[in-house]
């Protein structure tokens, strides 16, 4: 059985410490496990790959010189 984690939990990792994509993947694996599935406020069923793509597509993160940064301007406030 997989665990569904809210995407904000992954964004919190980046907010606490900007990191590269491999570092983020490793941190998410440690925090949530290999079988984790993710959801947003409106969608569910993300695996880590699709969630990270979604973050970039929706500009919830900014990537500069390979480092992922939290983008507070694009995060819902709840």
Secondary structure, DSSP 4 states (H G I P E B T S, - for coil): ---EEEHHHHHHHHHHS-EEHHHHHHHHHHHH-TT-EEE-SS-EEE-HHHHHHHHHHTTSEEEETTEEEE-GGGS---
